[in-house]
Amino acid sequence: MMLANINNAKFETTAVRPNQYPLGTIPEVAFVGRSNVGKSSVINTLLNRKNLARVGATPGKTRVINFYNIDEKIYFVDLPGYGYANASKQEIATWSNMIETYLNSRKQLGLILLLLDIRHTPTENDKTMHMWIKERNIPYIIVATKADKISRSQMSRNLDDIRTTIEISETVPIIPISSNTKQGKDDIWEQINKRIITYISQ
């Protein structure tokens, strides 16, 4: 699937358990990140839509897994945000189990986008999620959100900080993206295209 071929992106379904996931073998790209990192905004930017993925007014409101169907060729999968401070221990355990169950069991998963806020040093939760992904050998890239909020000179330093703090291999791309300027959108699609094609050919 190439960027120019995006004709019809739509919300497909919401799930909290594996028996509610879409059937079939369409490859999937999962979006993972803290509750306020901007996953919905990134999904909307990549799909050239304003409100397909709903941007919550309150961080941590996404408590389900949302599947978005792009031209019947690929699913974008928006996982619940982690690290929401005001959540109860029971809620955190439920969301963590929901995320881990999907990432552990979903055979259609071809790529993970781990979203980090470019303005801040990654948190302990970010480190834990990155380590968890690495240990399972799931293909992934890092997406650094809110790139328009900092200067260009600061951007380079912050990207280095992200790579160093959570020990990202030099072979793993870190792509800054801005939902306002669209910076990084084509670069992310290039990675999705390349890695999903690899997934399909396996």
C-alpha positions in Angstrom: 0.0 0.0 0.0 1.4 3.4 -1.0 0.6 6.8 0.4 -1.0 8.0 -2.8 -3.5 5.1 -2.7 -5.4 6.2 0.5 -9.0 6.6 -0.7 -11.2 5.4 2.1 -10.2 5.4 5.8 -12.9 4.6 8.3 -13.5 3.6 11.9 -14.0 -0.2 11.9 -14.6 -1.4 15.5 -13.8 -1.1 19.2 -12.5 -4.0 21.2 -11.5 -4.9 24.7 -11.0 -8.6 24.2 -9.4 -10.7 21.4 -12.8 -12.2 20.3 -13.8 -8.6 19.4 -10.8 -8.0 17.1 -11.6 -7.8 13.3 -11.5 -11.1 11.5 -9.3 -11.8 8.5 -5.6 -11.4 7.7 -5.3 -7.7 6.9 -1.9 -6.4 8.3 -2.0 -4.0 11.3 0.0 -1.1 12.5 -0.3 -0.4 16.2 0.0 3.0 17.9 1.4 2.9 21.4 2.2 5.7 23.8 1.4 7.7 26.9 -2.1 8.9 27.4 -1.3 12.5 26.4 1.2 11.9 23.6 -1.1 12.6 20.7 -1.9 9.2 19.2 -5.3 10.3 17.8 -3.8 13.5 16.2 -1.0 11.4 14.6 -3.5 9.0 13.2 -5.7 11.8 11.8 -2.6 13.4 10.2 -1.4 10.2 8.5 -4.9 9.7 7.1 -5.5 13.3 6.0 -8.6 13.5 8.2 -9.5 15.9 11.0 -11.7 13.9 13.3 -11.6 10.2 12.3 -9.7 9.4 15.5 -11.3 11.3 18.3 -8.9 13.5 20.2 -10.0 13.3 23.9 -10.4 16.5 25.9 -9.0 14.6 28.9 -5.9 12.5 28.8 -6.5 8.8 29.5 -10.1 8.7 28.1 -9.2 6.1 25.5 -9.9 2.9 27.4 -10.5 0.6 24.5 -8.7 -0.6 21.4 -9.9 1.2 18.2 -9.4 -0.2 14.8 -9.3 2.0 11.6 -9.6 0.4 8.2 -7.7 1.9 5.4 -8.9 0.8 1.9 -9.4 -2.8 3.2 -5.6 -3.1 3.0 -4.3 -2.2 6.4 -5.6 -1.5 9.9 -4.4 1.3 12.2 -4.8 0.1 15.8 -5.0 2.8 18.5 -4.2 1.2 21.8 -5.1 2.7 25.2 -2.6 5.3 26.5 -0.4 4.3 29.4 0.9 6.3 32.3 -2.2 8.3 33.2 -1.5 9.5 36.7 -5.2 9.9 37.8 -6.1 6.3 36.9 -6.8 3.8 39.7 -4.5 0.7 40.1 -7.3 -1.5 38.8 -7.8 0.7 35.7 -4.1 0.7 35.0 -4.0 -3.1 35.4 -6.9 -3.5 33.0 -5.4 -1.2 30.3 -2.0 -2.9 30.7 -3.5 -6.3 30.2 -5.5 -5.1 27.2 -2.3 -3.7 25.6 -0.2 -6.7 26.3 -2.8 -9.2 25.2 -3.1 -7.5 21.8 0.6 -7.1 21.3 1.3 -10.7 22.4 -1.4 -12.5 20.5 -2.1 -10.5 17.3 -0.6 -12.4 14.4 -1.7 -9.6 11.9 0.6 -7.1 13.7 3.2 -6.0 11.3 4.6 -2.8 12.9 4.4 -0.8 16.1 4.7 3.0 16.3 5.9 3.9 19.7 5.0 7.6 20.2 7.0 9.8 22.5 6.6 13.5 23.2 9.7 15.2 21.6 9.6 18.0 24.2 10.3 15.7 27.2 12.8 13.1 28.3 11.1 9.7 28.1 9.5 8.5 31.3 10.0 5.2 33.1 6.8 4.0 31.5 8.2 4.8 28.1 11.4 2.9 29.0 9.4 -0.1 30.1 7.3 -0.2 27.0 10.3 0.1 24.7 12.1 -2.7 26.5 8.9 -4.8 26.3 8.7 -4.3 22.6 12.4 -5.0 22.0 12.3 -8.2 24.0 9.6 -9.6 21.8 11.3 -8.7 18.5 8.3 -6.9 17.1 9.2 -4.5 14.3 8.9 -0.9 15.5 9.8 2.7 14.9 9.8 5.7 17.2 7.5 8.6 16.4 8.4 11.9 18.2 5.2 13.9 18.4 4.6 17.7 18.7 7.7 18.6 16.7 6.4 22.1 15.9 6.5 23.0 19.6 10.3 23.2 19.8 13.0 24.9 17.7 15.1 23.1 15.1 18.2 23.4 17.2 16.4 21.9 20.2 15.0 19.2 18.1 18.3 17.6 17.4 19.3 17.6 21.1 15.9 16.1 22.1 16.1 13.4 19.5 19.5 12.4 20.8 18.1 12.5 24.3 15.3 10.1 23.4 17.6 7.7 21.7 20.1 7.7 24.6 17.5 7.6 27.4 15.7 4.5 26.3 18.6 3.0 24.5 17.3 2.9 21.0 19.4 1.1 18.4 20.8 3.2 15.5 18.9 0.9 13.2 15.5 2.0 14.6 14.3 5.3 13.0 13.1 8.2 15.2 10.8 10.3 13.1 9.6 13.8 14.3 6.0 14.6 13.4 3.8 17.6 13.7 0.0 17.4 13.3 0.0 21.2 12.5 2.8 21.4 9.8 2.5 17.7 8.6 6.3 17.4 9.1 7.2 13.7 9.2 4.0 12.4 7.7 5.5 11.1 4.4 8.6 9.7 6.3 6.3 7.6 8.6 4.3 6.4 5.6 7.5 5.3 3.9 8.4 3.2 6.9 4.9 1.7 7.1 4.9 0.9 3.4 8.3 -0.8 3.6 7.6 -2.8 6.7 4.1 -3.9 5.9 5.3 -5.1 2.5 7.9 -7.1 4.3 5.3 -8.5 6.7 3.0 -9.5 3.8 5.9 -11.3 2.0 6.8 -13.4 5.0 
